[in-house]
Amino acid sequence: MDIGVNLLPKFRTICSYFFRFHHFLYIGNWDTLEVRPKARGLDTREELLQFYDNNYSANLMHLVVYAKDSLDISQSLVQKKFQEIRNANRICASFIGQPCTPEHLQILVKTVPIKQGHKLRFSWPITPGIRHYKEGASRYLGHLIGHEGEGSLFYVLKKLGWATSLSAGESDWTSDFSFFKVVIDLTDAGQEHFEDIVALLFKYVDLLKQSGPCEWIFNELSAICETAFHYQDKIRPSDYVVNVALNMQFYPPKDWLLGSSLPSKFNPGIIETALKELTPYNVRIFWESTKFEGLTDLTEPWYGTAYSVEKLTGSTIEQWMESALNEHLHLPTPNVFIPTDLSLKNVSDKMELPCLLRKSPYSRLWYKPDTAFSTPKAYVKIDFNCPFTGSSPESEVITEIFTRLLMDYLNEYAYDAQVAGLYYGVNNTDYGFQVTVLGYNHKLKILLETVIERIANFEVKPDRFSVIKELVTKEYQNVKFQQPYQQAMYYCSLILQDQTWPWYDELEVLPHLEADNLVKFYPLMLSRTFLECYIAGNIEPNEAESMIQHIEDIFFKSPCPISQALFPSQHLTKRVVNLERGIHYFYSAEGLNPSDENSALIHYIQVHQDDFKLNVKLQLFALIAKQPAFHQLRSIEQLGYITVLMQRNDSGVRGVQIIIQSNVKGPGQLDLRVESFLKMFETKLYEMPSDEFKSNVNALIDMKLEKHKNLREESGFYWKEISDGTLKFDRRECEVAALKQLTQKELIDFFDEYIKVGVPQKKGLSVRVYGSAHSSEYKSDNSETADSNSVHIEDIFSFRKSRPLYGSFRGGSGHMKL
């Protein structure tokens, strides 16, 4: 049973928005929660208790129960659990009017972000759409202003080389006030055309006003929303009940399950009223750019963000509009990807696990019909294994630019497909690149064939190459602003996973890459390839086979074939460093961001290569130890907000890791606290009552027997087996069988052999990232003389070359283990 409880959500939401727009924060610290209140004569605890007394009342709460039990049983449980909640008949607080007064409008706020990049945010206070949710005015306007097809605002900005993304819609809404926002990510060139971009946005809004509300567009959007509602994927029950509980505060009972997801009443007057609010005289513009560094005059007190505020009158924007470029902005054309055939295919063989449907020297097709979800959807994954893509940092970066360019070229055509519920992606992998298409199956084949055709006939457009190269470069430059625990996770993967290149090598080669490099690399990349394919869902076997046959014909069987089959020696492997037993390795690095005082530790214990019996022992240990680790290291010792014990799986090589990010202790001290916890946990494990052991086993079995909630989740599970090469599609059932045979003594023996501090068979690795608060410890920790059981990793790549590797489950057309 899942129970969703919504306690004072409306009051809480309104308060948080009100405070945020008046320079308050969602989060707190000692200064905001203790020092400042105390200076004003306030006791924070007493204020909290007063807030509770004034607002905690049953009549302001909403409860949702999601259960398989009968209504009588559910009602009995609800009465037992919740009848003691008092009903003080409180009135829900509200704040009438907009939080932005006239002085807060017609302004331009320039800010200096930490990360590289430029961004424009436009915000208009508007009448909350919740008041006319059936008419869906904000959804209609967001659909058009945020459109990416030909003639749209984004299409024009992209064509000019000024923007890389655009989104639009209502946000930060309550029943009393709301905002309509447009967010545009700019290129370096776009940063220099601020006035033109502002003018084009308002010219598009003017176009919508002049065209008037279009009923056919509204009806199209309504039909898409209705189909999406009827065939929505199942989500976690805990998320579902929270969503419904939130809906209960705003909508009448008949719409509690719908919310505002189904705009159904075309009302031109309400749309026109909403449009009238999107004026130059009602806008707030926030412009972020690292180029403003040193050009601002104010500092935000909480994070030290530099900013400035200028007046930007509506009349000035109107002048910009008069002199703006005369680009051909127009409304979208009808969406050809809206599915009309939503029937379910009748597949005679109701197989419960994927099967190898087709195999050739060029490809292998795994197939799994929908036997669980009964939705008109399909999932297609085509993995292009290309040996040349990972041969160097240059080839890896060029492959990434290639996949980004493909997505860029496809955007105008495929955007309608995404609007209609048919999604696609082209992404680089460790072995080449992959194409993913999922959604309604009716027109999936059309989209897939177009993507494949664009790959086969790829051309490099120098202007778009420059834009994508700039975008990729900024992303690599921003790696240094990752949180310390993310940096530690990156180093851990770099140490363990063979044939991976460091990000800084890839950043170093980027400035030297030109469009001509990709022109030369593209035919080499595809000269030899193998297609690993998975097709699932509402698709018949012959349809799946014809899709792959079509792709083979294009790449391998044309008069001048683009590709040839891989040689047996070229099939790519996934290999992982095998750490030495009885040795604990250490790798230390200074944090990449000098202004971040936090340090991080990953304490990793490598255990075994994929084996059902060992898998469940490791999983059970992690399940039992997770809460005690959190309680001891975070709640009691308060080492850091980010503290977690979790399993790790590197291509079938299993282990456990404890991750801590802290500003109170350096990584060396954190390592000691982890070992202290593991010693403390020994006692808990050894003295665990048998009924508690059985309860944990049963909990893990229940987790494994939980059904996949939707096709995407199921396909992700099976694709990992294919991608890793393990191909154990019945993994959950086999591991449940192993769990049912597992004894408490076997778990203790497992702990004593692989996890316990100081045991001779243990294989450990500590990755330490030192923040600015512990920079002095970096040198002192590294200068300590290591004992005979400890090894400092000075150079990751020399270390990788020195260690044996686990055999690869992946590596041949049959995925035979080495």
C-alpha positions in Angstrom: 0.0 0.0 0.0 1.2 3.5 -0.8 -0.3 6.5 1.0 0.2 10.1 -0.2 -0.3 12.8 2.3 -0.4 16.5 1.4 0.1 18.6 4.5 -0.6 22.3 4.0 0.8 22.3 0.4 -1.1 25.3 -0.7 0.1 27.5 2.1 3.6 26.2 1.9 3.8 26.8 -1.9 2.5 30.3 -1.7 4.8 31.2 1.2 7.9 29.8 -0.7 7.1 31.8 -3.8 6.3 34.9 -1.9 9.6 34.7 0.0 11.6 33.9 -3.1 10.4 36.9 -5.0 11.4 39.1 -2.0 15.0 37.9 -1.7 14.5 35.0 0.6 15.8 31.4 0.1 14.3 28.0 0.0 17.2 26.8 2.1 18.6 27.9 5.4 21.8 28.0 7.3 23.0 29.0 10.8 22.8 32.7 9.9 19.3 32.7 8.5 17.8 30.3 11.0 19.6 31.4 14.2 21.7 34.5 14.1 19.4 36.9 12.2 16.2 35.8 14.0 17.9 36.1 17.3 19.0 39.6 16.5 15.4 40.5 15.9 14.4 38.9 19.2 12.9 35.8 17.6 13.3 32.2 18.7 13.2 30.0 15.6 11.9 27.0 17.4 9.1 28.9 19.0 8.2 30.4 15.7 8.1 26.9 14.2 5.8 25.7 16.9 3.6 28.7 16.5 3.4 28.0 12.7 2.4 24.4 13.4 -0.3 25.5 15.9 -1.7 28.1 13.4 -1.7 25.9 10.3 -1.6 22.2 11.1 -5.2 21.1 10.7 -6.9 18.1 9.2 -9.3 20.3 7.1 -6.3 21.7 5.2 -4.8 18.3 4.3 -5.4 15.8 1.4 -4.9 12.1 1.6 -4.6 9.6 -1.3 -4.4 5.8 -0.8 -3.1 3.5 -3.5 -3.6 -0.1 -2.6 -4.7 -3.6 -3.7 -6.7 -4.0 -0.6 -10.5 -3.7 -0.4 -12.0 -0.3 0.4 -13.0 -1.6 3.9 -9.5 -2.6 4.7 -8.0 0.6 3.3 -10.6 2.7 5.2 -9.8 0.9 8.4 -6.1 1.5 8.0 -6.6 5.2 7.2 -8.7 5.7 10.3 -6.2 3.9 12.5 -3.2 5.9 11.2 -4.8 9.4 10.8 -7.8 9.8 13.1 -5.7 11.4 15.8 -4.8 14.4 13.5 -6.6 17.4 14.9 -9.1 19.4 13.0 -8.7 23.0 14.1 -10.9 24.3 11.2 -8.2 26.6 10.0 -8.5 28.8 6.9 -5.9 28.3 4.2 -3.6 31.4 4.0 -3.5 33.3 0.7 -1.6 36.2 -0.7 -3.8 38.2 -3.1 -2.1 40.0 -6.0 1.2 39.7 -7.7 4.4 39.6 -5.8 5.9 42.0 -8.4 5.0 45.6 -8.0 5.4 48.1 -10.9 8.9 48.9 -9.8 9.9 45.3 -10.4 8.7 45.3 -14.0 10.4 46.7 -17.1 13.8 45.8 -15.7 16.9 44.1 -17.0 18.9 42.1 -14.4 22.4 41.1 -15.5 24.1 38.3 -13.5 27.5 36.6 -13.6 27.1 32.8 -13.4 29.8 30.4 -12.3 29.6 28.2 -15.4 30.5 29.2 -18.9 27.6 30.2 -21.0 24.9 32.8 -21.7 21.2 32.6 -21.0 18.2 34.9 -21.3 15.1 34.5 -19.1 11.9 36.5 -19.8 9.3 36.5 -17.1 5.8 38.1 -17.1 3.4 38.1 -14.1 0.1 36.7 -15.5 -3.3 35.6 -14.4 -3.0 32.0 -13.0 -3.9 29.5 -15.7 -5.5 27.3 -13.0 -8.5 29.7 -13.0 -9.3 28.6 -16.6 -7.5 25.2 -16.8 -10.0 23.7 -19.2 -9.3 26.5 -21.7 -5.5 25.9 -21.4 -4.4 29.4 -22.5 -0.9 29.1 -21.1 -0.4 25.6 -22.5 -1.5 26.9 -25.9 0.9 29.9 -25.8 3.8 27.8 -24.4 3.2 25.3 -27.3 3.6 28.0 -29.9 6.3 30.3 -28.4 8.3 27.2 -27.4 7.8 25.5 -30.8 11.0 24.4 -32.6 9.7 23.6 -36.1 10.2 25.7 -39.2 9.0 29.3 -38.9 9.2 29.2 -35.1 11.1 31.7 -33.0 13.7 29.0 -32.1 14.1 28.0 -35.7 15.0 31.6 -36.7 17.3 32.1 -33.7 19.0 28.8 -34.4 19.3 29.6 -38.2 21.0 32.8 -37.3 23.4 30.9 -35.0 22.2 32.8 -31.9 20.6 30.1 -29.7 21.0 26.5 -28.8 17.7 25.9 -26.9 14.4 27.6 -26.0 11.6 26.7 -23.7 8.4 28.5 -22.8 5.4 28.1 -20.5 3.7 28.9 -17.2 5.7 28.2 -14.0 5.8 29.2 -10.3 2.1 29.3 -10.3 -0.4 29.4 -7.4 -4.1 30.1 -7.4 -3.3 33.7 -6.6 -0.5 34.6 -9.0 1.6 33.1 -11.7 4.4 33.7 -14.2 4.9 33.0 -17.9 8.5 32.4 -18.7 10.7 32.0 -21.8 14.3 30.7 -21.4 16.8 30.9 -24.2 20.4 29.5 -24.1 22.6 31.7 -26.3 25.7 31.2 -28.3 28.6 33.6 -28.1 27.2 35.2 -31.3 23.8 35.4 -29.7 25.2 37.2 -26.7 26.2 40.0 -29.0 22.6 40.3 -30.4 20.6 40.8 -27.2 18.4 43.6 -28.7 17.7 41.6 -31.8 16.7 38.5 -29.8 14.4 40.5 -27.5 12.8 42.1 -30.5 12.2 38.8 -32.3 10.6 37.3 -29.3 8.1 40.2 -29.1 7.6 40.1 -32.8 6.5 36.5 -32.5 4.1 37.4 -29.7 2.8 40.1 -32.0 2.4 37.5 -34.7 0.2 35.4 -32.3 -1.9 38.5 -31.5 -2.4 39.3 -35.2 -3.1 35.7 -36.2 -5.6 35.3 -33.4 -6.2 32.1 -31.6 -6.4 29.2 -34.0 -8.9 26.5 -33.2 -7.2 23.8 -35.3 -4.0 24.3 -33.3 -5.9 24.1 -30.0 -7.8 21.0 -31.2 -4.5 19.3 -32.3 -2.9 20.1 -28.9 -6.1 18.8 -27.1 -6.0 15.6 -29.1 -2.3 15.0 -28.2 -3.0 15.7 -24.5 -5.9 13.3 -24.5 -4.0 10.5 -26.1 -1.1 11.1 -23.7 -3.5 10.9 -20.7 -5.2 7.6 -21.9 -1.8 5.9 -22.6 0.4 7.5 -20.0 3.1 5.2 -18.5 2.7 4.0 -15.0 4.9 5.6 -12.5 6.0 4.8 -9.0 2.9 4.6 -6.7 4.5 6.9 -4.2 4.9 9.6 -7.0 1.4 9.0 -8.3 -0.3 9.5 -4.9 1.7 12.7 -4.3 0.6 14.1 -7.7 -3.1 13.3 -7.0 -2.8 14.8 -3.5 -1.4 18.0 -5.0 -4.2 18.1 -7.6 -6.8 17.8 -4.8 -5.9 21.3 -3.5 -6.7 23.1 -6.7 -9.2 21.1 -8.7 -12.8 19.9 -8.2 -13.2 16.2 -7.4 -14.1 15.2 -11.0 -10.6 16.4 -12.2 -8.5 15.1 -9.3 -6.9 12.5 -11.6 -6.7 14.9 -14.6 -5.5 18.1 -13.2 -4.9 20.5 -16.1 -3.6 17.8 -18.4 -6.5 17.9 -20.8 -7.3 21.4 -22.2 -10.7 20.8 -23.8 -12.6 24.1 -24.2 -11.4 26.4 -27.0 -12.1 30.0 -25.8 -10.4 32.7 -28.0 -11.2 35.4 -25.5 -9.3 33.8 -22.7 -6.3 33.1 -25.0 -6.3 36.7 -26.2 -6.5 38.0 -22.6 -3.4 35.9 -21.7 -1.6 37.2 -24.8 -2.3 40.8 -23.7 -0.3 40.2 -20.6 2.9 39.3 -22.5 3.9 42.9 -23.3 7.2 44.9 -23.2 5.6 46.9 -20.4 5.1 43.9 -18.2 8.3 42.0 -18.6 11.3 41.2 -16.4 14.5 40.1 -18.2 17.3 38.2 -16.6 20.5 38.0 -18.6 23.3 35.6 -17.5 26.8 35.7 -18.9 30.3 35.3 -17.7 31.1 38.3 -20.0 29.5 40.5 -17.4 32.3 39.8 -14.9 33.6 43.1 -13.5 30.7 45.1 -15.1 28.1 44.7 -12.3 27.6 46.8 -9.2 25.7 44.6 -6.8 26.3 41.4 -4.9 23.6 38.9 -3.8 24.2 38.2 -0.1 23.6 34.4 0.1 25.8 33.0 -2.7 27.8 36.1 -3.5 26.5 36.3 -7.1 27.4 39.5 -8.9 24.5 41.3 -10.6 23.2 44.7 -11.7 19.6 46.0 -12.3 18.7 48.4 -15.0 15.5 50.0 -16.2 14.4 48.7 -19.6 11.2 50.5 -20.7 8.6 49.0 -22.9 9.0 51.8 -25.4 12.7 50.9 -25.8 11.8 47.4 -26.7 9.2 48.6 -29.2 11.9 50.7 -30.9 14.1 47.5 -31.2 11.1 45.7 -32.7 10.8 48.4 -35.4 14.4 47.9 -36.5 14.5 44.1 -36.0 15.5 41.7 -38.7 12.7 40.8 -41.1 12.8 37.1 -40.5 10.0 34.9 -41.8 8.2 33.9 -38.5 5.1 31.9 -39.0 2.8 29.5 -37.2 3.5 25.8 -37.4 1.9 23.5 -40.0 -0.3 20.5 -39.0 1.5 17.8 -37.1 1.9 14.7 -39.3 3.2 12.6 -36.4 0.0 12.5 -34.4 -0.9 8.8 -34.1 -4.3 7.7 -35.4 -3.8 3.9 -35.2 -3.7 3.0 -31.5 -4.7 -0.6 -31.9 -2.7 -3.4 -30.2 -0.9 -6.0 -32.2 -1.8 -9.7 -31.7 1.5 -11.5 -31.3 1.0 -15.3 -31.1 4.1 -16.1 -29.1 3.7 -14.3 -25.8 7.4 -14.6 -24.8 8.2 -13.3 -21.3 11.9 -12.7 -22.1 13.8 -11.2 -25.1 14.7 -13.7 -27.8 17.4 -13.5 -30.5 15.1 -13.0 -33.5 17.7 -12.4 -36.2 21.4 -12.6 -36.6 23.8 -11.8 -39.5 27.4 -10.8 -40.0 26.2 -7.2 -39.8 23.7 -7.2 -36.9 22.0 -9.0 -34.1 18.3 -8.3 -33.2 16.8 -9.0 -29.8 13.1 -8.9 -29.7 10.5 -8.7 -26.9 6.7 -8.2 -27.6 4.6 -6.3 -25.1 3.1 -8.8 -22.7 2.6 -6.6 -19.7 1.5 -3.0 -20.5 -1.1 -3.2 -23.3 -0.1 0.2 -24.8 0.3 1.2 -28.5 4.0 2.0 -27.9 7.3 0.6 -29.0 11.0 0.9 -28.0 13.8 0.6 -30.6 17.6 0.7 -29.8 20.2 0.5 -32.5 23.7 0.4 -31.2 26.4 1.2 -33.9 29.6 -0.5 -32.7 32.4 1.4 -34.5 36.0 0.6 -33.4 37.5 3.8 -34.6 35.3 6.1 -32.4 37.1 5.3 -29.2 40.7 5.0 -30.5 41.8 8.4 -29.2 40.5 11.5 -27.4 40.1 13.2 -30.7 38.0 10.5 -32.2 35.8 10.4 -29.1 35.2 14.1 -29.2 34.5 14.1 -33.0 32.0 11.3 -32.5 30.2 13.4 -29.9 30.1 16.4 -32.2 28.8 14.1 -35.0 25.9 12.9 -32.8 25.1 16.4 -31.7 25.1 17.6 -35.3 22.7 14.8 -36.2 20.3 15.8 -33.5 20.7 19.5 -34.6 19.9 18.6 -38.2 16.9 16.5 -37.3 15.4 19.0 -34.9 13.0 20.9 -37.2 11.7 17.7 -38.7 11.4 15.5 -35.6 10.2 18.2 -33.1 6.6 17.5 -34.2 7.2 13.8 -33.4 8.3 14.6 -29.8 5.2 16.9 -29.4 3.1 13.9 -30.5 4.7 11.5 -28.1 7.3 9.9 -30.3 10.8 10.5 -28.9 14.3 9.9 -30.4 17.9 10.4 -29.5 21.3 9.9 -31.1 24.1 9.6 -28.5 27.7 8.7 -28.5 28.8 5.7 -26.5 32.1 4.1 -25.4 31.9 2.0 -28.6 30.4 4.3 -31.2 26.9 5.8 -31.1 23.3 4.6 -30.7 19.9 5.5 -32.0 16.9 5.3 -29.7 13.3 5.7 -30.8 10.4 5.2 -28.4 6.7 6.1 -28.2 3.6 5.5 -30.2 4.4 2.8 -32.7 2.0 4.0 -35.5 4.6 6.3 -37.1 7.7 5.2 -35.4 9.1 3.5 -38.5 8.8 6.7 -40.4 10.9 8.6 -37.9 13.4 5.8 -37.5 14.0 5.6 -41.3 14.5 9.3 -41.5 17.1 9.2 -38.7 18.9 6.3 -40.5 18.8 8.2 -43.8 20.3 11.3 -42.2 23.1 9.2 -40.8 23.8 7.5 -44.1 23.8 10.8 -46.0 25.5 12.9 -43.4 27.1 16.2 -44.5 29.0 18.6 -42.3 27.7 22.1 -42.3 30.6 24.3 -41.1 28.3 27.0 -39.5 26.5 24.4 -37.4 29.8 22.6 -36.6 31.1 25.8 -35.1 27.9 26.2 -32.9 28.1 22.6 -31.7 31.8 22.7 -31.1 31.3 25.9 -29.0 28.5 24.1 -27.0 30.6 21.0 -26.4 33.6 23.1 -25.4 31.6 24.9 -22.7 30.3 21.7 -21.3 33.9 20.3 -21.0 35.0 23.6 -19.4 32.1 23.4 -16.9 33.3 20.0 -15.6 35.4 21.8 -13.0 32.2 23.1 -11.4 30.8 19.7 -10.7 30.3 18.9 -7.1 33.3 17.2 -5.4 31.5 13.9 -5.0 30.8 13.9 -8.8 34.5 14.5 -9.4 35.3 11.6 -7.1 32.9 9.3 -9.0 34.5 10.4 -12.2 38.0 9.5 -11.0 36.8 6.2 -9.7 35.4 5.3 -13.1 38.5 6.5 -14.8 40.7 4.2 -12.6 38.5 1.1 -13.0 37.3 1.2 -16.6 39.9 0.4 -19.3 40.1 2.3 -22.6 38.6 5.5 -21.3 40.0 9.0 -21.9 40.1 11.8 -19.4 38.0 14.9 -19.9 40.9 17.2 -19.8 42.6 15.5 -22.8 39.3 15.8 -24.7 39.1 19.5 -23.8 42.7 20.0 -25.0 42.0 18.7 -28.5 38.7 20.6 -29.0 40.2 24.0 -30.1 42.1 22.3 -32.8 39.1 20.4 -34.4 37.6 21.9 -37.5 34.7 20.9 -39.7 37.2 19.2 -42.1 38.3 16.8 -39.4 34.7 15.5 -39.2 34.4 15.3 -43.0 37.4 13.0 -43.0 36.5 11.0 -39.9 32.9 10.2 -40.8 33.6 7.6 -43.5 36.3 6.0 -41.4 33.9 5.8 -38.4 31.3 3.9 -40.4 33.8 1.9 -42.5 33.3 -1.1 -40.3 30.5 -1.5 -37.8 28.2 -4.0 -36.1 24.6 -3.2 -35.2 23.4 -4.5 -31.8 19.6 -4.0 -31.9 16.7 -4.3 -29.5 13.1 -3.9 -30.5 10.2 -4.2 -28.0 6.6 -3.3 -27.5 3.6 -3.2 -29.8 5.5 -4.5 -32.9 5.2 -7.8 -34.7 8.3 -9.9 -35.3 8.2 -9.5 -39.1 8.0 -5.7 -38.6 11.1 -5.7 -36.3 13.0 -7.9 -38.8 12.1 -5.6 -41.7 13.4 -2.5 -39.8 16.8 -4.1 -39.3 16.9 -5.5 -42.8 16.2 -2.0 -44.1 19.1 -0.6 -42.1 21.4 -3.3 -43.3 20.5 -2.7 -46.9 21.4 1.0 -46.5 24.7 0.6 -44.8 26.0 -2.8 -46.1 24.3 -3.7 -49.3 24.0 -0.6 -51.5 26.1 -0.5 -54.7 28.7 1.5 -52.9 28.3 0.3 -49.3 29.0 2.7 -46.5 30.1 0.0 -44.1 31.5 -3.5 -43.9 31.2 -6.1 -41.2 33.6 -6.1 -38.3 36.5 -8.5 -38.3 36.2 -10.9 -35.4 39.1 -9.2 -33.8 37.3 -5.8 -33.9 34.3 -6.6 -31.7 34.6 -4.3 -28.8 35.0 -5.3 -25.2 34.2 -3.8 -21.8 37.1 -4.5 -19.4 37.5 -3.5 -15.8 40.6 -3.3 -13.7 41.0 -6.2 -11.2 42.2 -4.8 -8.0 44.7 -6.8 -6.0 43.5 -8.7 -3.0 44.8 -7.5 0.4 45.6 -4.1 -0.9 43.8 -0.8 -0.4 44.5 1.7 -3.1 44.3 5.5 -2.6 44.0 8.2 -5.3 44.0 11.9 -4.2 43.2 15.0 -6.2 42.6 18.6 -5.4 39.1 19.9 -6.1 38.7 21.4 -9.6 36.9 24.5 -8.2 39.1 26.5 -5.8 36.0 28.3 -4.4 34.3 25.1 -3.3 35.3 24.2 0.3 33.7 20.8 0.2 35.7 17.6 0.0 34.6 14.2 -1.1 35.4 10.5 -0.6 34.5 7.4 -2.4 35.4 4.3 -0.3 35.0 1.5 -2.8 35.2 -2.3 -2.1 35.5 -4.5 -5.2 33.9 -7.9 -4.7 33.3 -10.1 -7.7 32.3 -10.5 -11.3 28.6 -11.2 -12.1 27.5 -14.3 -10.2 23.9 -14.8 -8.9 24.9 -16.2 -5.5 27.5 -13.5 -4.8 25.2 -10.8 -6.3 22.5 -11.4 -3.7 24.9 -11.5 -0.8 26.3 -8.2 -1.9 22.8 -6.7 -2.5 21.6 -8.0 0.9 24.6 -6.5 2.7 24.0 -3.1 1.0 20.3 -3.2 1.9 21.0 -4.0 5.6 23.9 -1.5 5.9 22.5 1.4 4.0 20.3 2.9 6.8 22.8 2.4 9.6 25.6 4.0 7.5 23.4 7.0 6.8 22.3 7.2 10.5 25.9 7.0 11.9 27.8 9.0 9.3 25.3 11.7 8.5 22.7 11.9 11.4 25.1 11.3 14.3 28.5 12.3 13.1 27.0 14.9 10.7 29.9 14.5 8.3 28.0 15.9 5.3 24.6 16.3 3.6 25.6 13.8 0.9 26.2 10.5 2.6 25.2 7.2 0.9 26.1 3.5 0.9 25.3 1.9 -2.4 26.2 -0.9 -4.8 28.4 -0.4 -7.8 28.3 -2.3 -11.1 31.0 -1.7 -13.7 30.1 -3.9 -16.7 29.3 -6.9 -14.5 32.0 -6.3 -11.9 30.2 -5.7 -8.6 31.2 -3.9 -5.5 29.9 -1.5 -2.8 30.8 2.1 -2.3 30.3 4.7 0.4 30.1 8.3 -0.9 30.5 11.3 1.5 30.8 15.0 0.6 31.8 17.1 3.6 33.0 20.6 4.6 33.7 19.5 8.2 36.3 16.8 7.6 38.9 16.1 5.0 38.9 12.9 2.9 41.5 11.2 5.0 39.4 11.7 8.1 36.3 10.6 6.2 38.1 7.4 5.3 38.8 6.7 8.9 35.2 7.3 9.8 34.0 4.9 7.1 36.3 2.2 8.5 35.1 2.9 12.0 31.5 2.4 10.8 32.3 -0.9 9.1 33.9 -2.1 12.4 30.8 -1.0 14.3 28.5 -2.7 11.7 30.2 -6.0 12.3 28.5 -6.3 15.7 25.1 -5.5 14.2 25.5 -8.1 11.6 26.8 -10.8 13.9 24.1 -10.2 16.5 21.2 -9.7 14.1 18.2 -11.8 15.1 17.1 -14.5 12.7 13.7 -12.9 12.1 15.4 -9.6 11.2 17.6 -11.4 8.7 14.5 -13.1 7.2 12.7 -9.8 7.0 15.5 -8.2 5.1 15.7 -11.2 2.7 12.0 -11.0 2.1 12.2 -7.2 1.5 14.9 -7.8 -1.1 12.8 -10.5 -2.8 9.8 -8.2 -2.9 12.0 -5.5 -4.5 13.1 -8.0 -7.2 9.6 -9.3 -7.9 8.2 -5.8 -8.4 7.0 -5.6 -11.9 8.4 -3.2 -14.4 6.0 -0.1 -14.5 6.3 0.7 -18.2 7.9 -0.3 -21.5 10.8 2.2 -21.1 11.8 0.7 -17.7 11.5 -2.9 -18.9 13.5 -2.1 -22.0 16.2 -0.3 -20.0 16.6 -3.5 -17.8 17.0 -5.8 -20.8 19.2 -3.4 -22.7 21.7 -3.3 -19.9 22.0 -7.1 -20.1 22.6 -6.8 -23.8 25.0 -3.8 -23.5 27.1 -5.4 -20.8 27.1 -8.7 -22.6 25.8 -10.7 -19.6 22.5 -11.6 -21.4 20.9 -12.9 -18.2 17.4 -11.8 -19.0 16.0 -14.0 -16.2 18.3 -12.4 -13.7 15.6 -11.4 -11.2 14.1 -14.8 -11.0 17.5 -16.5 -10.7 18.5 -14.1 -7.9 15.3 -14.6 -6.1 15.9 -18.3 -6.2 19.4 -17.7 -4.8 18.0 -15.5 -2.1 15.6 -18.2 -0.9 18.5 -20.5 -0.4 20.7 -18.0 1.4 21.5 -18.5 5.1 22.5 -16.0 7.7 25.8 -17.7 8.1 26.6 -17.4 4.4 26.0 -13.6 4.6 28.3 -13.3 7.6 31.0 -15.4 5.8 30.6 -13.1 2.8 31.1 -10.0 5.0 34.1 -11.6 6.7 35.7 -12.4 3.4 35.1 -9.4 1.3 34.0 -6.4 3.4 35.4 -6.6 6.9 38.2 -4.2 7.7 41.6 -5.8 7.4 40.7 -9.1 5.9 43.3 -10.5 3.5 40.9 -11.1 0.6 39.6 -7.5 0.6 40.1 -5.3 -2.5 39.6 -1.6 -1.7 40.0 1.8 -3.4 39.6 5.2 -1.8 39.2 8.2 -4.1 39.7 11.5 -2.3 38.9 14.9 -3.6 40.2 17.8 -1.4 38.2 21.0 -1.3 39.6 24.4 -0.3 38.7 23.9 3.4 41.1 20.9 3.5 43.8 21.9 1.0 46.5 21.7 3.6 45.6 18.1 4.3 46.1 17.2 0.6 49.9 17.5 0.9 50.1 16.0 4.4 47.9 13.0 3.6 49.9 12.3 0.4 53.2 12.6 2.2 52.4 9.9 4.7 54.3 6.7 4.3 52.0 4.0 3.1 52.1 0.6 4.9 52.6 -2.7 3.1 48.9 -3.1 2.5 48.4 0.4 1.0 49.3 1.8 -2.4 49.0 5.4 -3.6 48.0 5.7 -7.2 50.2 8.5 -8.6 49.2 8.2 -12.2 45.9 6.7 -13.2 47.0 5.5 -16.7 50.2 3.9 -15.5 48.2 2.1 -12.8 45.7 0.8 -15.3 48.5 -0.6 -17.5 50.0 -2.3 -14.5 46.9 -4.2 -13.4 45.2 -7.3 -14.9 41.7 -6.9 -16.2 38.6 -8.9 -15.7 37.4 -10.8 -18.7 34.7 -9.1 -20.8 31.2 -10.5 -21.1 31.0 -8.4 -24.2 33.3 -8.8 -27.2 32.1 -11.0 -30.0 29.0 -11.4 -32.2 28.1 -14.1 -29.7 29.1 -12.1 -26.6 31.4 -14.9 -25.4 33.3 -14.2 -22.2 37.0 -14.0 -22.7 
